[in-house]
């Protein structure tokens, strides 16, 4: 054994110098960065784009309704939003529309204003179409990525849960209590800081099972719902088994028990009204 370098095994003589090591490290870093981008990242940005388009559509539609109301204020009360946008984008002037407008109290519309209003209506229609396309993409993506969670919660809610958790794996490793409060971080921190009432649910409030329940039942239902979502996410991330039907049946039984046990917590007046409705059925 010796610590002296052997002359005939110098790495520089064979091309293994610092430049080669530097190039190898850069190539390895690029490879790792490519692997770091996965379907969950695209899903997260798609959910953000969906929210941005929804906000932009609402703002533009409200502006269009107020602006066109100067010319034909009765139109917004006569038709729904999609028909309103279609009529403005197609006809512009109230005189050209297939509706009665002689008794309208709106003012006249000049040619530059008519053109601007029609272009704004076309923009609202395009934003709505693009939002629908992203919703369809989210449904396809999350159904293939997390079929159990998508079947249990719905594709759009499943996409939001995965986006808030960071990835499907992180959602699968999260406890049910964390999943229950995903999207309610501000309320949770306000509770910890100011000792306000703790939140009962986060984004899962969008599901009809939670927001359709009475206020005194939403907390227990949200807990049971989050527990089933946790099991579904673990099945999607690790075992790849389809157990959505079993989880849905188990959730329905749990919700039925909650409704039966929490019915006693109903206010007396509401309880009498509910029993009266049941007797009438």
QUIKA-V179260 format. One record per helix or strand of 2 or more residues. SS is the DSSP state (~ for helix, > for strand). FROM is the first residue (numbers start at 1). TO is the last residue. Records with the same first field share a line. If there is no record, write none. Layout:
# QUIKA-V179260
SS = FROM-TO ; FROM-TO
This chain:
# QUIKA-V179260
~ = 7-9 ; 11-14 ; 18-36 ; 39-72 ; 75-78 ; 81-90 ; 94-96 ; 111-145 ; 147-153 ; 155-165 ; 168-172 ; 176-180 ; 185-194 ; 203-206 ; 208-211 ; 215-239 ; 244-265 ; 268-280
